């Protein structure tokens, strides 16, 4: 066996725009030392220096080396350097990944296009020039002779993506766009590369192939004899020569193919390409607009599509890719509920091949962060039909970004898709907030018409959130040229319009409030603070919301490994917030800001995913420590499950523990504590059976007792409080007449690091916070009696404003 050797590589750019990688061979001794500390190719490396995979060679002098599994001839000159094209080509036989953008455009979002079953992007290639101006775009091509399996293809593209995106900052958006067959491949890559890829665009994904008409025809096609399967039609007859009329406009010639197409691609053209209904619609529109040339162009494009399908998709390749599609669906289906990326589902309402509208509805409910856009008039070739222009659709849905914004700066190599963990989270943009509002909070706003009040530093109260601190957060230093907001603080967009806030600089914020019954009001408050002040309140949620673990095994890709965790922080393990937490496997923070080993994910349900998308994390001392250390804005309900699952006759009571640990944690980082008082929700619900009633009822079976005993607890160890019942027994509730929601943000209370070890000062501040919350509740209950629109019917009639105009917000009392 020859000596082990390694090469270091540095990226350069030639005058013609092509990228080169210059490689220097290291000595065998240095190589062995590098191998012991080599960074795995799954982890992010420096964009200027990336270690290549070391390999053993039978002969050191054979003049070859390996870079990410690809062998290249050694063209070293006297300085012992070699030049490589970067990134290296895809190593799957019959598969190619080629750049579409003429010049490397690292200032633009990255886009990898994954074709439909034709393997060449026949239905979307007309838009590629436009896309390449907005994306650093690459496209996958599958040759007709490609005979790899789905797993081999996905693994090869994953290796290429890992190589091409090594060192890319997490602020750069990375998109996968998959059509049909490519949609299944995009889902697999989204799982395998979930540390790299952060957005998916799925156009009529073929995940419903097993239930489609095509799946029923596939066994019949496989039984056909080869002569019939590869039958070729005779060439079309030449068109007759039309007479020329000088007074009429000259039409462009309609060229027919010189040879007859294969029968199978011709039969598939109406379902894989432009649908006959869409073609007739184009022809009718062009003729009615007296533009016959447009009609001829539409016919020409349809004929070109048939010719391309015939050449790119012979019968043997078509049947093989159907088998690959079956393999891909089998691999992807169990992982769908755990794919974390934001996903846009584009579905054609007229797709007769896959019934994409129904499948988009299913995927929207299965994927964690997916939303659908249905184009009723489009078929399977959505991107080739009128109304299927991609860039306007992305702009309308707010799905095109040039830079991602995070709640706090991301450490190098961090996972930017790690939802439900105490690392930085991508801040939802305006359109995303509107989509969640349309699904949940807009109904609460219509029924409960929330009122928000805030308190200035001098103690005076005002309507609106202008009294909240002018929290700028930490500057988002994107570290790459494409960031348009390179030096902007993220809180700038929500700055106060009246200048009433107090500037607090970079310190963290800790919002501490009363936990109303079931906390249905929390989402309205988080949305309002985010949209009006630009502050993302990272809620600390009960562990009961984090019950479903992610699947393990092969295909974990980039999400499987990260930087090694840091040593345990004594402050995080010995101190706990009043809401406590399990200090088992979750007590060691990870330097990457990502999910730690053994940590569970939110269940794949709408409410859990909504909380997760807006930064919710499991309530533990470690999570609170990490969020405050990063300068985040944190939302804490010290009353926990006991206060959220009240008994009868306990309306608006506080059940806070005796310990003041969350104050000590806030003081450790000099956080500003903002008391929050809320009323209204508990008047909109009636408790039918509380926890005590359930325990006494026949419902309280042995199995129910076991389930309650097995439920995770928020307070354990030093944070446990024997005076509080932490049993996770939700009361049975019934809706009542909707009462108006009122929120009061109290006077900001500063802390300082010197208070951290002063227990008496922390206890005193803890009592001050509690008194502020209780005083705010009493104030809201008293002042709402002066609200002229407290009554539901009167408020509803005023706000609906029939029939005089748009909806309006009912006024309330003066503070």
Number of C-alpha atoms within 10 A of each C-alpha: 8 11 16 20 23 26 23 20 22 18 18 17 14 8 7 8 12 13 18 19 22 18 23 17 17 16 13 14 12 13 20 17 10 18 18 8 9 15 16 14 17 22 22 26 20 14 14 12 14 22 21 22 20 21 18 14 17 11 12 15 10 10 12 13 22 19 21 18 15 12 12 15 12 18 13 15 9 6 7 12 18 19 20 21 14 17 20 20 16 21 20 18 15 15 22 15 20 15 15 20 20 14 15 16 17 14 17 22 21 22 26 25 25 27 26 28 26 28 23 21 23 22 23 21 14 14 15 18 13 14 18 20 14 19 25 23 26 19 19 20 20 26 17 21 15 17 19 16 17 21 15 14 22 20 19 18 22 21 20 19 19 23 22 15 19 22 18 21 22 28 24 26 21 24 26 25 22 25 28 27 28 27 26 29 31 28 29 26 25 27 23 22 22 23 28 30 29 24 24 25 25 27 26 34 29 28 26 21 22 14 11 16 13 16 16 12 10 14 11 9 15 13 9 11 9 12 8 11 17 16 14 17 13 12 12 12 10 10 10 6 6 6 6 9 8 7 6 7 11 11 13 12 11 12 12 16 15 11 12 17 21 22 18 21 24 20 11 15 21 22 18 25 23 24 23 14 14 20 19 14 15 19 20 14 15 18 15 10 10 11 14 19 16 18 20 18 18 19 18 16 16 20 18 16 20 24 21 19 26 22 14 21 24 19 21 15 20 19 17 18 25 17 14 21 24 19 15 22 21 12 18 21 14 10 18 18 19 20 24 24 24 20 25 22 24 25 29 28 20 22 22 18 20 27 23 29 22 15 18 27 17 13 21 18 15 19 22 26 23 22 20 18 17 18 17 13 17 23 31 29 28 29 26 23 23 13 14 20 17 17 15 12 15 14 12 10 17 13 18 18 16 18 21 22 24 21 27 22 21 23 15 16 22 23 27 26 26 26 25 28 24 30 32 28 29 22 21 18 15 12 14 17 16 15 14 17 17 11 10 17 21 16 12 18 17 17 20 23 23 22 20 18 21 27 25 20 17 9 12 12 20 18 16 20 26 24 27 27 26 22 26 23 26 22 16 21 16 23 14 16 12 17 20 12 17 15 13 17 19 23 20 15 15 17 22 20 11 10 13 18 20 15 12 16 12 16 20 24 29 27 20 23 27 27 29 26 26 18 16 15 24 17 19 18 19 18 21 18 18 21 16 17 23 23 29 26 23 27 24 24 24 23 19 16 22 19 14 14 13 16 12 9 8 8 20 15 22 22 21 17 14 22 17 10 15 11 10 13 13 9 13 21 17 12 18 31 27 29 30 27 28 21 18 9 11 21 18 20 23 22 19 22 26 26 23 22 13 11 16 19 23 27 20 20 14 18 14 18 22 17 22 26 23 24 26 26 27 28 26 28 28 28 24 31 24 20 24 24 17 23 21 28 24 24 24 25 25 24 23 28 27 21 26 20 25 25 18 15 8 12 15 23 15 22 20 20 19 15 19 23 24 25 27 28 27 27 23 20 21 22 28 22 27 25 26 28 26 27 26 21 22 24 17 18 17 16 18 14 17 17 18 12 16 17 15 10 11 8 12 12 13 9 10 13 13 10 12 14 12 11 14 19 22 24 26 17 12 15 22 20 18 8 10 17 11 20 17 21 20 17 22 14 14 11 12 13 14 21 20 25 26 23 23 26 27 29 23 25 16 15 22 14 15 12 19 19 12 12 14 11 16 23 17 12 20 20 13 14 23 19 13 20 24 20 14 22 22 14 14 20 16 11 15 19 11 12 15 13 21 22 13 16 13 12 21 20 13 16 19 16 14 10 7 7 8 9 15 11 16 19 15 16 14 11 12
